Amino acid sequence: MSPHKVRILILACGNSLRSDDGVGPWLAEWVEENFSVGLDLRVVSQQQWTPELAYELAGAEAAIFIDCSLASSPGSVNLIPVHAAEVNQAVATHHLGAPELLALSQHLYGSEPRSAFLLTVGAGSVDLGEEFSPQAEAALTKASQLLKSVIEQMLSAGSEPA
């Protein structure tokens, strides 16, 4: 069984009931509202990344992972390239990140996206609640614009973001 082919796979992670942890699902919904999804673009949003997503990654030419970051300054927006991690025998499903998913994709299906990026928004709060912190709220415009730019660059002639 071969994975469904797609040019760009968006994998968003987060819990919309934990304040800024919901930026991933919010941005995933924003992509679905602003882009045509189909053979060129697929969006998957979950509370956490699971090993099953390796199958999705195996069919993608490019991937954009979206999540909040507790390690970054609140409200900061970062886009960094992601590469496959070293394959370990045991997979910790509660701490499965973008590098581990790429490694699983390669290990299990012999394929991974030729380019992958992680877009993060620094979290100001992950307390219970459905509202974003002022810092995350202010960062959503910048994150949306960056995401739009990256997607458009990837869709045009398969180029990678600058």
Secondary structure in CASP SS format (residue, H / E / C, confidence):
PFRMAT SS
TARGET T0000
AUTHOR 0000-0000-0000
METHOD secondary structure of the structure
MODEL  1
M C 1.00
S C 1.00
P C 1.00
H C 1.00
K C 1.00
V E 1.00
R E 1.00
I E 1.00
L E 1.00
I E 1.00
L E 1.00
A E 1.00
C E 1.00
G C 1.00
N C 1.00
S C 1.00
L C 1.00
R E 1.00
S H 1.00
D H 1.00
D H 1.00
G H 1.00
V H 1.00
G H 1.00
P H 1.00
W H 1.00
L H 1.00
A H 1.00
E H 1.00
W H 1.00
V H 1.00
E H 1.00
E H 1.00
N H 1.00
F C 1.00
S C 1.00
V C 1.00
G C 1.00
L C 1.00
D C 1.00
L E 1.00
R E 1.00
V E 1.00
V E 1.00
S E 1.00
Q E 1.00
Q C 1.00
Q C 1.00
W C 1.00
T C 1.00
P C 1.00
E C 1.00
L H 1.00
A H 1.00
Y H 1.00
E H 1.00
L H 1.00
A H 1.00
G C 1.00
A E 1.00
E E 1.00
A E 1.00
A E 1.00
I E 1.00
F E 1.00
I E 1.00
D E 1.00
C E 1.00
S E 1.00
L C 1.00
A C 1.00
S C 1.00
S C 1.00
P C 1.00
G C 1.00
S C 1.00
V E 1.00
N E 1.00
L E 1.00
I E 1.00
P E 1.00
V C 1.00
H C 1.00
A C 1.00
A C 1.00
E C 1.00
V C 1.00
N C 1.00
Q C 1.00
A C 1.00
V C 1.00
A C 1.00
T H 1.00
H H 1.00
H H 1.00
L C 1.00
G C 1.00
A H 1.00
P H 1.00
E H 1.00
L H 1.00
L H 1.00
A H 1.00
L H 1.00
S H 1.00
Q H 1.00
H H 1.00
L H 1.00
Y H 1.00
G C 1.00
S C 1.00
E C 1.00
P C 1.00
R C 1.00
S E 1.00
A E 1.00
F E 1.00
L E 1.00
L E 1.00
T E 1.00
V E 1.00
G E 1.00
A C 1.00
G C 1.00
S C 1.00
V C 1.00
D C 1.00
L C 1.00
G E 1.00
E C 1.00
E C 1.00
F C 1.00
S C 1.00
P H 1.00
Q H 1.00
A H 1.00
E H 1.00
A H 1.00
A H 1.00
L H 1.00
T H 1.00
K H 1.00
A H 1.00
S H 1.00
Q H 1.00
L H 1.00
L H 1.00
K H 1.00
S H 1.00
V H 1.00
I H 1.00
E H 1.00
Q H 1.00
M H 1.00
L H 1.00
S C 1.00
A C 1.00
G C 1.00
S C 1.00
E C 1.00
P C 1.00
A C 1.00
END
